[in-house]
Amino acid sequence: LKVWDLKRGRLLRTIQAHTASVTGVALTPDGRAVSASLDGTLKVWGLKSGRELRILTGHEGAVTGVAVTPDGRNVVSSSYDMTLKIWDIERGEEVRTLDGHEGRVAGVAVTPDGQRAVSASWDSTLRVWDLNSGQELNVLRGHTGWVNGVAVTPDGLRAVSASNDKTLKVWDLEGRDLP
C-alpha cells in the first residue's frame, strides 16, 4: 500500500501489506485503511502510523474487493470463494457470510446509507444484499461476460458495472425509470 499526499503529489509511506498481490483498499472515516489480498486476508491499517491493527481471516479463497460502510463500523469483502463477508472492524470478527453467487465474486460496493451492498461476479450477475439481514434482495442480469467491478452512485439510486463483455451497464437499484 502507498499513502500519498494528494495536495503535494508526494509519497508519504509505503506499507508492506500482504504475502500476495493487494487487490483492493477502502478507507474508514476515522483514517484507517482496509486492504484485500490474493493471500485470502484483509488487513486493517493505521494510516498515520503504518501499523497493522488487525487481520481479518475467514475467506477460503483470494479476497478481491473491499468496501467500508459509511459509519466505519463494518467492512464488506468479496472473494473467489463465491461469497461476501461482513466484518465488524472493531472486533475483527465476521458478522455474516453472504452466499448466492455461482462464480467468483470480483468486487463489492456499499450504498451511501450503509444499508445495502452490490456485488459483481464472474457468474455474469450482480446481486443486491441487505446488510442488516444478509438477505439477497435482487439479482441483476444482463451481462454476457464476467462482471469485474461495481460502483454505486452517491445518491444510492444506481449502480454501474464493468464486464469482460466490454460494456458498462447502469442499473436502477430503486425500481425507477432511468432518465
VEXBA-433186 format. One record per residue: x, y, z of N, C-alpha, C in turn; residue in three letters. Coordinates in pm, whole numbers, padded with zeros to 5 digits, always signed. Each point is the difference from the previous one (the first is absolute). Layout:
<nodes>
XYZXYZXYZALA/...
</nodes>
This chain:
<nodes>
+00086-00117+00000-00086+00117+00000+00090+00123+00000LEU/-00042+00102-00069+00073+00126+00001-00095+00110+00044LYS/+00045+00083+00091-00079+00111+00051+00058+00127-00062VAL/-00087+00077-00064+00042+00118-00075-00057+00129+00059TRP/+00078+00107-00008-00048+00136+00027-00049+00051-00136ASP/-00131+00006-00019-00055+00037-00130+00026+00147-00035LEU/+00004+00085+00100+00021+00143-00025+00139+00025-00058LYS/+00100-00068+00056+00138+00020-00045+00046-00107-00100ARG/-00081-00105-00018+00039-00108-00091+00120-00077+00051GLY/+00009-00015+00130+00117-00060+00063-00036-00131+00071ARG/+00087-00098-00014-00017-00126+00070+00036+00020+00146LEU/-00093-00037+00089+00023+00014+00143+00051-00128+00065LEU/-00051-00113-00048+00036-00126+00067-00031-00118-00092ARG/+00085-00100+00008-00026-00128-00065-00019-00104+00109THR/-00107-00076-00011-00031-00103+00100+00013-00136-00068ILE/+00090-00082+00050+00011-00137-00049-00115-00077+00061GLN/-00103-00026-00079-00129-00037+00057-00030-00150+00003ALA/+00030-00071-00105-00049-00137-00013+00109-00089-00062HIS/-00029-00130-00002+00093-00098-00058-00033-00029-00146THR/-00107+00062-00052-00038-00014-00141-00054+00135-00046ALA/-00038+00008-00126-00049+00126-00057-00112+00061+00083SER/+00005+00132+00012-00106+00076+00066-00103+00034-00109VAL/-00125-00038+00022-00103+00013-00103-00097+00115+00023THR/+00001+00056+00120-00092+00109+00028+00033+00068+00130GLY/-00051+00121+00014+00018+00076+00124-00119+00092+00019VAL/-00042+00017+00124-00107+00093+00035+00042+00075+00125ALA/-00053+00120+00016+00036+00085+00114-00119+00016+00093LEU/+00030+00003+00130-00103+00025+00100-00007+00150+00026THR/-00113+00049+00052-00012+00143+00029+00102+00049+00103PRO/+00051-00088+00086+00094+00042+00104+00146-00017-00038ASP/+00029-00026-00128+00138+00001-00046+00072-00134+00003GLY/-00073-00108-00007+00064-00130-00015-00021-00049-00143ARG/+00084-00093-00041-00013-00062-00131-00027-00149+00021ALA/-00079-00058-00089-00024-00144+00001+00041-00051-00137VAL/+00095-00094-00001+00050-00054-00126-00049-00142-00021SER/-00019-00037-00126-00041-00135-00041+00113-00059-00082ALA/+00017-00132+00011+00114-00062-00068-00032-00140-00053SER/+00077-00036-00102-00007-00136-00053+00048-00102+00102LEU/+00063+00045+00110+00043-00094+00105-00117-00046+00087ASP/-00123+00046-00032-00119-00044+00070-00035+00077+00125GLY/+00071+00110+00025-00026+00078+00121-00036+00144-00032THR/-00056+00064+00101-00015+00145+00002+00080+00048+00119LEU/+00058+00119-00013+00075+00057+00112-00044+00144+00022LYS/-00006+00036+00127-00037+00136+00040+00129+00071+00041VAL/+00019+00122-00051+00124+00075+00019-00028+00138+00058TRP/+00089+00046+00084+00001+00140+00041+00076+00079-00105GLY/-00064+00094-00066+00067+00072-00109+00114+00087+00050LEU/-00018+00065+00115+00106+00087+00052+00121-00080+00044LYS/-00026-00111+00068+00112-00080+00054+00052-00102-00098SER/-00085-00043-00095+00038-00108-00089-00003-00136+00067GLY/-00053-00006+00124-00004-00125+00076-00120-00085-00037ARG/+00023-00130-00003-00109-00095-00017-00078-00007+00131GLU/-00130+00025-00006-00084+00001+00119-00076-00131+00019LEU/-00032-00067-00110-00083-00119+00009+00007-00077-00131ARG/-00013-00132+00009-00010-00087-00117-00137-00065+00003ILE/-00070+00004-00113-00130-00063-00013+00016-00125-00086LEU/-00024-00116+00058+00015-00126-00072-00131-00078+00005THR/-00026-00074-00105-00120-00081-00004-00040-00040-00141GLY/+00043+00075-00098-00028-00039-00138+00082-00123-00035HIS/-00055-00083-00088+00069-00120-00044+00063+00017-00138GLU/+00016+00123-00042+00062+00033-00127+00053+00140+00004GLY/+00056+00042-00111+00054+00135-00012-00109+00103+00029ALA/+00037+00108+00067-00094+00110+00026+00023+00104-00110VAL/-00107+00032-00072+00012+00081-00121-00043+00144+00016THR/-00079+00029+00102-00048+00136+00016-00041+00027+00143GLY/-00012+00129+00032-00036+00040+00135-00072+00134-00006VAL/-00103+00013+00083-00073+00127+00015-00027+00019+00148ALA/-00001+00125+00043-00026+00036+00139-00135+00069+00007VAL/-00081-00033+00100-00127+00070+00017+00029+00145+00040THR/-00090+00092-00035+00025+00142+00027+00027+00033+00147PRO/-00056-00078+00092+00025+00026+00142+00133-00058+00047ASP/+00069-00072-00086+00131-00055+00033-00003-00121+00091GLY/-00117-00053+00031-00010-00112+00094+00020-00136-00065ARG/-00039-00011-00128+00006-00129-00067+00076+00008-00131ASN/+00055-00115-00036+00070-00018-00126-00071-00112-00074VAL/-00015+00014-00131-00056-00106-00083+00109-00041-00098VAL/+00028-00131-00008+00104-00050-00088-00058-00096-00102SER/+00063-00006-00118-00039-00093-00105+00116-00096-00024SER/-00034-00122-00046+00105-00101-00009-00023-00098-00114SER/+00109-00062-00041-00006-00108-00097-00071-00122+00057TYR/-00025-00006+00130-00072-00113+00058-00151+00011-00023ASP/-00042+00095-00085-00139+00022-00042-00088+00060+00109MET/+00062+00059+00102-00077+00062+00108+00044+00144+00021THR/-00082+00068+00079+00036+00128+00059-00006-00021+00150LEU/+00077+00077+00072-00005-00007+00145-00014+00142+00055LYS/-00079+00010+00106-00013+00126+00073+00080-00017+00128ILE/+00084+00099+00031+00089-00005+00116-00027+00116+00093TRP/+00010-00024+00127+00001+00105+00101+00145+00044+00011ASP/+00028+00123-00041+00139+00046-00009+00065+00015+00137ILE/-00077+00037+00102+00058+00018+00134+00035-00133+00066GLU/-00090-00095-00010+00024-00130+00061+00084-00092-00088ARG/+00008+00033-00129+00075-00085-00092-00069-00133-00024GLY/-00132-00001+00012-00075-00124-00011-00095+00004-00120GLU/-00021-00118-00056-00098-00015-00106-00140+00011+00059GLU/-00083+00084-00061-00138+00017+00042-00090-00101-00073VAL/+00020-00012-00131-00078-00096-00079+00064-00021-00137ARG/-00037-00111-00060+00041-00033-00136-00119+00015-00092THR/+00021+00064-00114-00103+00017-00103+00030-00100-00110LEU/-00089-00093-00019+00021-00112-00090-00111-00004-00104ASP/+00036-00017-00127-00102-00006-00105+00059+00002-00139GLY/+00118+00058-00014+00062+00004-00132+00044-00139-00042HIS/+00003-00021-00131+00041-00128-00057+00136+00010-00068GLU/+00072+00107+00028+00134+00022-00053+00077+00089+00095GLY/+00127+00019-00031+00084+00086+00083-00063+00138+00013ARG/+00011+00059+00120-00051+00135+00021+00119+00095-00013VAL/-00008+00089-00097+00115+00082-00038+00001+00138+00063ALA/-00114+00047+00050-00003+00134+00056-00127+00026+00079GLY/+00005+00106+00079-00114+00035+00083-00002+00151+00023VAL/-00120+00055+00010-00020+00141+00035-00112+00007+00103ALA/+00006+00099+00087-00102+00022+00103-00074+00128-00033VAL/-00131-00002+00019-00080+00121-00025+00032+00107+00106THR/-00018+00127-00035+00035+00109+00092-00073-00004+00134PRO/-00117-00063+00004-00072-00010+00129+00050-00118+00083ASP/+00090-00082-00054+00057-00112+00074-00095-00117+00018GLY/-00113+00001-00068-00101-00104+00018+00015-00117-00097GLN/+00058+00026-00118+00010-00104-00102+00141-00009-00057ARG/+00028-00117-00055+00123-00020-00076-00038-00053-00137ALA/+00081+00029-00099-00018-00054-00135+00129-00073-00034VAL/-00014-00126-00040+00116-00083-00031+00006-00029-00150SER/+00121-00013-00052+00026-00030-00141+00067-00136-00008ALA/-00048-00085-00091+00050-00137-00003+00032-00050-00140SER/+00085-00101-00002+00034-00067-00124-00114-00090-00047TRP/-00109-00008+00075-00119-00073-00048-00086+00091-00089ASP/+00055+00116-00039-00064+00098-00090-00115+00077+00065SER/-00010-00005+00132-00107+00072+00069+00056+00098+00103THR/-00088+00088+00041+00021+00081+00120-00111-00039+00095LEU/+00028+00007+00128-00102-00029+00100-00005+00115+00099ARG/-00122+00031+00042-00023+00107+00098-00035-00069+00131VAL/+00069+00042+00107-00012-00065+00131-00043+00100+00105TRP/-00084-00044+00092-00033+00077+00119+00107-00032+00104ASP/+00075+00101+00042+00112-00024+00092-00045-00033+00142LEU/-00118+00045+00040-00047-00029+00135-00046-00145+00015ASN/-00071-00051-00100-00053-00137+00009+00085-00102-00074SER/+00081+00047-00096+00076-00092-00084-00082-00056-00115GLY/-00122+00047-00014-00090-00051-00103+00038+00054-00137GLN/-00009-00088-00100+00017+00042-00140-00129+00068-00043GLU/+00009+00125-00046-00118+00078-00038-00031-00010-00148LEU/+00104-00015-00083-00021+00001-00145+00120-00060-00070ASN/-00025-00060-00116+00106-00047-00089-00011+00081-00128VAL/+00107+00066-00038+00002+00085-00120+00069-00077-00112LEU/-00078-00032-00105+00051-00078-00113-00001+00085-00126ARG/+00100-00019-00084+00006+00075-00126+00136-00006-00064GLY/+00105-00023+00079+00133-00015-00057+00015-00138-00062HIS/+00085-00011-00101+00027-00129-00065+00140-00050+00034THR/+00071+00072+00084+00133-00041+00044+00015+00023+00149GLY/+00118-00031+00049+00028+00021+00142-00026+00145+00037TRP/-00055+00022+00119-00014+00136+00052+00115+00021+00097VAL/+00085+00096-00032+00127+00019+00072-00003+00109+00105ASN/-00094+00092-00009-00002+00110+00095-00135+00067+00003GLY/-00024+00072+00110-00126+00071+00017+00023+00123+00085VAL/-00074+00107-00032+00000+00123+00079-00144+00044+00017ALA/-00029+00068+00110-00134+00051+00028+00006+00151-00005VAL/-00103+00061-00059-00005+00145-00010-00015+00062+00140THR/+00045+00124+00017-00007+00065+00132-00140+00010+00059PRO/-00103-00001-00085-00137+00005+00052-00054-00140+00032ASP/+00075-00104-00032-00040-00136+00031-00109-00056-00089GLY/-00037+00071-00105-00110-00044-00086+00044-00094-00111LEU/+00127+00009-00040+00047-00078-00113+00134-00066+00030ARG/+00027-00105-00076+00131-00065+00002+00050-00004-00143ALA/+00131+00002-00014+00064-00014-00131+00093-00119+00009VAL/-00011-00091-00097+00082-00121+00000+00092-00002-00121SER/+00114-00067+00017+00100-00015-00105+00019-00149-00027ALA/+00006-00038-00129+00000-00142-00034+00100-00034-00109SER/+00037-00129-00003+00082-00053-00108-00073+00002-00134ASN/-00131+00023+00000-00074+00010-00126+00022+00136-00067ASP/+00094+00077+00054+00043+00129-00055-00104+00110+00018LYS/-00087-00015+00100-00102+00101+00024+00001+00047+00144THR/-00055+00119+00018-00043+00049+00131-00152-00001-00005LEU/-00061-00037+00109-00146+00004+00007-00041+00084+00121LYS/-00106+00077-00018-00056+00082+00107-00127-00069+00048VAL/-00008-00024+00129-00111-00074+00060-00078+00092+00094TRP/-00132-00012-00006-00088+00071+00091-00018-00085+00124ASP/+00041+00048+00116-00012-00075+00124-00130+00025+00074LEU/-00080+00095-00048-00121+00040+00072-00130-00030-00074GLU/+00007-00066-00117-00123-00029-00075-00057+00119-00073GLY/+00085+00098-00028-00045+00119-00073+00053-00003-00142ARG/-00062+00075-00090+00048+00012-00136+00124+00089-00002ASP/+00097-00037-00083+00122+00081-00016-00032+00117-00092LEU/+00061+00117+00027-00024+00117-00087+00071-00020-00134PRO/
</nodes>
